[in-house]
Amino acid sequence: MSRTVHCVLLKKEAPGLDRAPYPGPLGERIYAHVSQEAWARWVGHQTMLINEYRLTPVDPKARKFLEQEMEKFFFGAGSDLPEDYRPG
């Protein structure tokens, strides 16, 4: 039986993640308040950010940027799209 959470992104009860998807306090906060569906949305958004900004995820600056965007995506005003982004 999977656990449910009141998802901060979907604003409803939904199946929760099986484990913290990110290390540290942010990962624990996501585990407690983000659903599987919302996490999948973030993964898609993160992939777009990596591609559009040509980020290298092992670069500490890129990791910090993605962490800040993740925080905004779930718990802030939302992660912005790149200025020239056009969905394909």
C-alpha positions in Angstrom: 0.0 0.0 0.0 1.5 3.3 -1.0 1.5 6.4 1.2 -0.4 9.5 0.3 0.5 13.1 0.8 -1.4 16.4 0.4 0.6 17.6 -2.6 1.7 21.2 -2.4 1.7 21.4 -6.2 -1.5 19.6 -7.1 -3.4 20.8 -4.0 -4.9 17.4 -3.4 -4.3 14.0 -1.8 -2.1 11.9 -4.1 0.3 9.0 -4.0 3.6 10.1 -2.3 7.1 9.2 -3.2 8.7 6.0 -2.0 11.8 7.8 -0.7 13.3 11.3 -0.5 14.3 12.2 -4.0 17.0 14.7 -3.0 19.5 14.8 -0.1 19.1 17.0 2.9 16.3 19.0 4.3 14.9 19.9 0.9 14.6 16.3 0.0 12.8 15.5 3.2 10.4 18.4 2.6 9.7 17.1 -0.9 9.2 13.6 0.4 6.6 14.9 3.0 4.7 17.2 0.7 5.1 16.3 -3.0 3.3 13.5 -4.9 4.7 11.2 -7.5 2.9 13.0 -10.2 4.2 16.4 -9.1 7.8 15.0 -8.9 7.4 13.7 -12.5 6.4 17.2 -13.6 9.5 18.6 -11.9 11.7 16.0 -13.7 10.3 17.2 -17.0 10.8 20.8 -16.1 14.3 20.2 -14.8 15.2 18.4 -18.1 14.0 21.4 -20.1 16.1 23.8 -17.9 19.2 21.6 -18.3 18.7 21.5 -22.1 17.7 25.2 -22.6 20.4 26.6 -20.4 22.9 23.9 -21.5 23.7 23.0 -17.9 26.1 20.3 -16.8 24.5 18.7 -13.7 27.8 17.9 -12.1 28.8 21.5 -12.1 28.3 23.0 -8.6 26.8 26.2 -10.0 24.3 24.3 -12.2 23.4 22.1 -9.2 22.8 25.1 -7.0 20.7 26.7 -9.8 18.6 23.6 -10.2 18.2 23.3 -6.4 16.9 26.9 -6.2 14.5 26.2 -9.1 13.3 23.0 -7.4 12.6 25.0 -4.2 10.6 27.6 -6.2 8.8 25.0 -8.3 7.3 23.3 -5.3 7.3 25.8 -2.4 7.6 29.2 -4.0 6.1 31.2 -6.9 7.1 28.5 -9.4 10.1 28.0 -11.6 10.3 30.4 -14.6 10.7 29.3 -18.1 13.8 30.5 -20.0 13.1 33.8 -21.7 13.3 32.5 -25.3 11.7 29.1 -24.5 9.3 27.8 -27.1 7.8 24.3 -26.4 8.6 21.9 -29.2 
